[in-house]
Amino acid sequence: MKRNTWQKEAVRSALGDAGGFVSAQALHAALRESGSTIALATVYRALTGLTDEGEADSLQQEGEVLYRACTPGSHHHHLICRRCGTTVEIEAQPVEEWARRTASEHGFTRAEHVVDIFGVCARCSDLADRASRP
């Protein structure tokens, strides 16, 4: 078990408050605005630790790694709005079965996978529809 430091606790808390996917830089800025003296490198280390321990999800979007607090120990996938960043955790049993079968067919064991579906959420779609009307 890795030790918890005040810095890691601060990052864990700020990540939970973010409510969605956020970059390390944005999280660092939020921590600094709240009066923290935490360094950016420390934020990156804490995020890596939280991700390794299953307390955070990470994904790469447009060349940048984004992080989000998640439920430890639960394997899940995401629907992510490309406009506002709203994220919904989803179960996807057919994906699980496909991943196991595909790995097995190719002789792989202990396979892991990540599935994120990007789209436009209902709220953003409604806003876009309203904006395009005369």
C-alpha positions as CSV (number, residue, x, y, z in Angstrom):
1,M,0.0,0.0,0.0
2,K,1.3,3.4,-0.9
3,R,1.4,6.1,1.7
4,N,-1.0,9.0,1.6
5,T,0.5,12.5,1.8
6,W,-1.2,15.8,2.2
7,Q,-0.4,16.5,-1.5
8,K,-2.0,13.3,-2.7
9,E,-5.1,14.0,-0.5
10,A,-5.3,17.5,-1.9
11,V,-5.1,16.1,-5.5
12,R,-7.7,13.4,-4.7
13,S,-10.1,16.0,-3.2
14,A,-9.6,18.5,-6.1
15,L,-10.1,15.7,-8.6
16,G,-13.4,14.8,-6.9
17,D,-14.5,18.4,-6.9
18,A,-13.7,18.8,-10.7
19,G,-16.7,16.6,-11.5
20,G,-15.3,15.5,-14.9
21,F,-12.1,14.9,-16.8
22,V,-9.5,17.6,-16.2
23,S,-5.9,18.1,-17.1
24,A,-3.1,18.1,-14.6
25,Q,-2.4,21.7,-15.4
26,A,-6.0,22.7,-14.7
27,L,-6.1,20.8,-11.5
28,H,-2.8,22.4,-10.4
29,A,-4.2,25.8,-11.2
30,A,-7.3,25.1,-9.1
31,L,-5.2,23.9,-6.2
32,R,-3.0,27.0,-6.4
33,E,-6.0,29.3,-6.6
34,S,-7.3,27.7,-3.4
35,G,-4.0,28.6,-1.7
36,S,-2.0,25.4,-2.0
37,T,1.7,25.5,-2.6
38,I,1.7,22.1,-4.4
39,A,4.1,21.8,-7.4
40,L,2.9,20.7,-10.8
41,A,5.3,17.8,-10.8
42,T,3.7,16.6,-7.5
43,V,0.2,16.9,-9.1
44,Y,1.4,14.6,-11.9
45,R,2.9,12.1,-9.5
46,A,-0.2,12.1,-7.4
47,L,-2.4,11.6,-10.4
48,T,-0.3,8.7,-11.6
49,G,-0.6,7.1,-8.2
50,L,-4.3,7.6,-8.1
51,T,-4.7,6.1,-11.6
52,D,-2.5,3.1,-10.7
53,E,-4.6,2.5,-7.6
54,G,-7.8,2.7,-9.5
55,E,-9.0,5.9,-7.9
56,A,-8.8,7.9,-11.1
57,D,-9.4,7.3,-14.8
58,S,-7.2,8.8,-17.5
59,L,-7.7,9.2,-21.1
60,Q,-5.9,11.0,-23.9
61,Q,-7.8,13.6,-25.8
62,E,-6.1,15.7,-28.5
63,G,-2.6,14.8,-27.2
64,E,-3.4,15.7,-23.6
65,V,-3.9,13.3,-20.7
66,L,-7.1,14.1,-18.8
67,Y,-8.0,12.6,-15.4
68,R,-11.3,12.0,-13.5
69,A,-12.1,10.6,-10.1
70,C,-13.7,7.2,-10.3
71,T,-14.9,4.4,-8.1
72,P,-11.9,2.2,-7.1
73,G,-12.1,-1.5,-8.2
74,S,-15.0,-1.0,-10.7
75,H,-14.2,-1.7,-14.3
76,H,-16.3,0.6,-16.5
77,H,-16.3,2.6,-19.7
78,H,-17.3,6.1,-20.5
79,L,-19.5,8.2,-22.7
80,I,-17.8,11.6,-23.0
81,C,-19.3,14.8,-24.5
82,R,-16.8,16.4,-26.9
83,R,-18.2,19.8,-26.2
84,C,-18.8,20.1,-22.5
85,G,-16.9,17.2,-21.1
86,T,-19.9,15.6,-19.4
87,T,-18.9,12.0,-18.6
88,V,-21.2,9.0,-17.9
89,E,-19.8,5.7,-16.6
90,I,-21.4,2.8,-18.5
91,E,-21.3,-1.0,-18.3
92,A,-20.7,-2.7,-21.6
93,Q,-21.0,-6.5,-21.2
94,P,-20.8,-7.1,-25.0
95,V,-17.5,-5.3,-25.1
96,E,-16.2,-7.4,-22.2
97,E,-17.1,-10.6,-24.0
98,W,-15.6,-9.4,-27.3
99,A,-12.3,-8.4,-25.6
100,R,-12.0,-11.7,-23.8
101,R,-12.8,-13.7,-27.0
102,T,-10.5,-11.6,-29.2
103,A,-7.6,-11.9,-26.8
104,S,-8.1,-15.6,-26.5
105,E,-8.3,-16.1,-30.2
106,H,-4.9,-14.6,-30.5
107,G,-3.4,-16.5,-27.6
108,F,-3.3,-13.5,-25.2
109,T,-4.0,-13.8,-21.5
110,R,-4.5,-11.2,-18.8
111,A,-5.7,-8.8,-21.4
112,E,-7.0,-5.4,-20.4
113,H,-8.9,-2.8,-22.4
114,V,-10.2,0.7,-22.2
115,V,-13.3,1.9,-24.1
116,D,-14.4,5.5,-24.2
117,I,-17.1,6.7,-26.5
118,F,-17.0,10.3,-27.6
119,G,-20.1,12.1,-28.8
120,V,-22.3,15.1,-28.1
121,C,-24.5,15.0,-25.0
122,A,-28.3,15.7,-25.2
123,R,-27.8,19.1,-23.6
124,C,-25.2,20.3,-26.0
125,S,-27.1,18.8,-29.0
126,D,-30.2,20.8,-27.9
127,L,-28.1,24.0,-27.6
128,A,-26.7,23.4,-31.1
129,D,-30.1,22.7,-32.5
130,R,-31.5,25.9,-31.0
131,A,-28.5,28.0,-32.2
132,S,-29.1,26.8,-35.8
133,R,-32.8,27.8,-35.9
134,P,-33.7,31.1,-37.3
